[in-house]
Amino acid sequence: MDIRSAIKREERKLERELTKIQDQLSSVRAAAKALGYSANKKVTGATKRVLSEAARSKISRAAKKRWAKFRAQAKKAIG
Protein backbone atom coordinates (compact mmCIF):
# COMPACT_ATOMS: atom_id res chain seq x y z
CA MET A 1 0.00 0.00 0.00
CA ASP A 2 1.40 3.34 -1.01
CA ILE A 3 1.54 5.85 1.83
CA ARG A 4 0.33 8.68 -0.41
CA SER A 5 -2.77 6.79 -1.43
CA ALA A 6 -3.50 5.96 2.21
CA ILE A 7 -3.18 9.63 3.13
CA LYS A 8 -5.45 10.69 0.24
CA ARG A 9 -8.02 8.07 1.25
CA GLU A 10 -7.95 9.33 4.85
CA GLU A 11 -8.27 12.92 3.62
CA ARG A 12 -11.38 12.06 1.58
CA LYS A 13 -12.85 10.22 4.56
CA LEU A 14 -12.30 13.22 6.84
CA GLU A 15 -13.76 15.60 4.26
CA ARG A 16 -16.91 13.45 4.09
CA GLU A 17 -17.17 13.50 7.88
CA LEU A 18 -16.67 17.27 7.91
CA THR A 19 -19.46 17.74 5.38
CA LYS A 20 -21.75 15.51 7.42
CA ILE A 21 -21.01 17.45 10.62
CA GLN A 22 -21.49 20.79 8.89
CA ASP A 23 -24.88 19.60 7.63
CA GLN A 24 -25.85 18.57 11.16
CA LEU A 25 -24.71 21.93 12.52
CA SER A 26 -26.75 23.83 9.97
CA SER A 27 -29.79 21.71 10.88
CA VAL A 28 -29.34 22.49 14.56
CA ARG A 29 -28.93 26.20 13.82
CA ALA A 30 -32.08 26.15 11.67
CA ALA A 31 -34.02 24.45 14.47
CA ALA A 32 -32.72 26.97 17.01
CA LYS A 33 -33.63 29.86 14.73
CA ALA A 34 -37.14 28.43 14.28
CA LEU A 35 -37.48 28.35 18.07
CA GLY A 36 -36.21 31.90 18.34
CA TYR A 37 -32.83 31.14 19.85
CA SER A 38 -29.53 32.20 18.41
CA ALA A 39 -27.18 29.27 17.95
CA ASN A 40 -24.32 31.63 17.21
CA LYS A 41 -23.95 33.00 20.73
CA LYS A 42 -20.58 32.39 22.27
CA VAL A 43 -20.41 30.30 25.41
CA THR A 44 -18.85 32.32 28.17
CA GLY A 45 -16.93 30.83 31.03
CA ALA A 46 -18.22 30.97 34.56
CA THR A 47 -17.29 34.05 36.49
CA LYS A 48 -14.85 33.62 39.31
CA ARG A 49 -16.50 33.64 42.69
CA VAL A 50 -14.90 36.10 45.05
CA LEU A 51 -15.07 35.77 48.82
CA SER A 52 -14.73 38.65 51.21
CA GLU A 53 -11.85 38.73 53.66
CA ALA A 54 -14.29 38.00 56.50
CA ALA A 55 -15.67 34.94 54.71
CA ARG A 56 -12.19 33.59 54.00
CA SER A 57 -11.23 34.14 57.62
CA LYS A 58 -14.36 32.36 58.84
CA ILE A 59 -13.69 29.37 56.55
CA SER A 60 -10.06 29.27 57.69
CA ARG A 61 -11.01 29.27 61.37
CA ALA A 62 -13.56 26.50 60.81
CA ALA A 63 -11.01 24.37 58.93
CA LYS A 64 -8.40 24.87 61.67
CA LYS A 65 -10.98 23.90 64.28
CA ARG A 66 -11.87 20.72 62.36
CA TRP A 67 -8.20 19.75 62.00
CA ALA A 68 -7.53 20.44 65.68
CA LYS A 69 -10.41 18.13 66.61
CA PHE A 70 -9.14 15.47 64.20
CA ARG A 71 -5.61 15.67 65.58
CA ALA A 72 -6.87 15.52 69.17
CA GLN A 73 -8.87 12.37 68.41
CA ALA A 74 -5.89 10.81 66.62
CA LYS A 75 -3.61 11.63 69.56
CA LYS A 76 -6.16 10.14 71.98
CA ALA A 77 -6.38 6.94 69.88
CA ILE A 78 -2.60 6.52 69.84
CA GLY A 79 -1.92 7.45 73.45
ABEGO torsion letter per residue (X at the ends): XBAAAAAAAAAAAAAAAAAAAAAAAAAAAAAAAAAGBBAABBBBBBBBBBBBAAAAAAAAAAAAAAAAAAAAAAAAAAX
